[in-house]
Amino acid sequence: MQVQVKWKQGLAFDGAADSGFSLNLGADPEAGGGGEGFRPMELMALSLAGCTAMDVISILQKKRQQVSGFEVHLDAQRAEEHPKVFTGAVIRYLISGQGVDEAAVLRAIELSAQRYCPAQAMLGQVFPIDLRYEIYEMGEGERTLIKEGHYNPA
């Protein structure tokens, strides 16, 4: 994998990957930036959330779960002092559908955490990642929380 960043001005950069996609990188105004784009640490958090999200939804679809809505929320805690590394994260999987099986959700989260998601495998060696889930049943225009819990590796 190859990526590159090209300086534009100040603390603004264009980032590009060998996939052909690009995005703007920038820094907070408090750090001397102009807020031109994603912060690098935001991208790390987004990479982790995106990696596990792709795994989990793919596994749930293979398990023929009737998922109509799916979100992954990640809250990353950071150290107070520089270099302000991540010190922990909570990942919440919000699954909406009809008759979604809790065992299927737990297995999908387990497979992502233990086998498939390289971002989680790598970052999980550096800081603790708490995995939580919420399963919602979709009704007539409403969703009802039917189950919530934690994935705890055995």
C-alpha positions in Angstrom: 0.0 0.0 0.0 1.3 3.4 -0.9 -0.1 6.8 0.1 1.2 10.3 -0.3 0.5 13.8 1.0 1.2 16.9 -1.0 1.6 20.2 0.8 -0.8 23.0 -0.4 -0.1 25.8 2.1 0.2 26.3 5.9 -0.9 23.0 7.5 -3.1 22.0 4.5 -2.3 18.9 2.4 -3.9 16.8 -0.2 -3.7 13.1 0.6 -3.9 10.4 -2.0 -3.9 6.6 -2.0 -3.0 4.0 -4.6 -6.8 3.3 -4.8 -7.1 6.6 -6.7 -9.0 8.4 -4.0 -7.9 11.6 -2.3 -9.0 13.8 0.6 -8.0 17.0 2.2 -5.9 17.0 5.4 -5.7 19.9 7.8 -5.1 21.0 11.3 -7.2 22.6 14.0 -6.9 26.4 14.1 -5.5 26.1 17.7 -2.6 24.2 16.1 -2.0 26.8 13.4 -4.2 25.2 10.8 -7.1 26.6 8.9 -9.5 23.7 9.3 -9.1 22.7 5.7 -9.8 19.0 6.1 -9.6 15.8 8.1 -7.2 15.7 11.0 -4.8 12.7 10.8 -6.0 11.3 14.1 -9.6 11.6 12.9 -8.6 9.4 9.9 -7.1 6.8 12.2 -10.4 6.6 14.2 -12.4 6.6 11.0 -10.3 3.8 9.6 -10.9 1.7 12.6 -14.6 2.3 12.6 -14.9 1.7 8.8 -12.8 -1.4 8.9 -14.9 -3.2 11.5 -18.2 -1.8 10.0 -17.4 -3.4 6.6 -16.6 -6.7 8.3 -19.7 -6.8 10.6 -22.2 -5.9 7.9 -20.7 -8.3 5.5 -20.9 -11.1 8.0 -24.5 -10.2 9.0 -25.5 -10.3 5.4 -23.9 -13.7 4.8 -25.8 -14.9 7.9 -29.0 -13.7 6.2 -29.9 -11.2 8.9 -32.6 -8.7 8.0 -30.6 -5.5 8.6 -32.2 -2.3 7.4 -29.9 0.1 9.2 -26.4 -0.1 10.5 -24.1 2.4 12.1 -20.8 2.2 13.9 -19.9 5.0 16.4 -16.4 5.2 17.8 -15.4 7.3 20.8 -11.6 7.5 21.1 -10.0 8.8 24.2 -6.7 10.7 23.9 -3.8 11.5 26.2 -3.7 15.0 27.7 -0.1 15.5 26.8 1.7 15.4 23.5 1.8 13.3 21.4 -1.8 12.9 22.5 -2.0 9.3 21.4 -5.2 7.2 21.7 -5.5 5.7 25.2 -8.7 3.7 24.6 -11.8 3.5 22.4 -15.4 2.4 22.6 -16.9 1.1 19.5 -20.8 0.9 19.4 -22.5 -1.1 16.7 -26.1 0.0 16.1 -28.0 -2.6 14.2 -31.6 -2.1 13.1 -33.8 -4.6 11.3 -36.4 -7.3 11.8 -35.6 -10.4 13.9 -31.8 -9.7 14.0 -30.3 -12.5 16.0 -28.1 -11.4 18.9 -25.8 -14.5 18.5 -25.2 -13.5 14.8 -24.3 -10.0 15.9 -21.9 -11.3 18.6 -20.3 -13.7 16.1 -19.9 -10.9 13.5 -18.3 -8.6 16.1 -16.0 -11.5 17.2 -14.9 -12.3 13.7 -14.1 -8.7 13.0 -12.2 -8.3 16.2 -10.3 -11.6 16.2 -9.8 -12.4 12.5 -10.6 -9.9 9.8 -10.1 -6.2 10.7 -6.4 -5.3 10.5 -7.0 -1.9 11.9 -8.6 -3.4 15.0 -5.9 -6.1 15.3 -3.1 -3.5 15.1 -4.6 -0.7 17.3 -6.0 -3.2 19.8 -2.4 -4.1 20.7 -1.7 -0.4 21.6 -4.9 0.5 23.6 -8.0 -1.2 24.9 -11.0 -1.3 22.6 -14.4 -1.8 24.3 -17.0 -3.3 21.9 -20.7 -2.7 22.5 -23.8 -3.3 20.5 -27.4 -2.3 20.3 -30.0 -4.2 18.4 -33.2 -2.4 17.3 -36.4 -3.9 16.0 -37.9 -1.9 13.2 -41.6 -1.4 13.4 -44.0 0.9 11.6 -41.8 3.9 11.2 -40.3 3.3 14.7 -37.4 1.4 16.1 -37.3 -0.2 19.5 -34.2 -1.2 21.4 -34.5 -4.9 22.1 -31.0 -5.9 23.2 -27.8 -4.2 24.1 -24.5 -5.6 25.5 -20.7 -6.0 25.2 -18.6 -8.3 23.3 -16.2 -9.9 25.7 -13.5 -12.2 24.2 -13.4 -15.5 26.0 
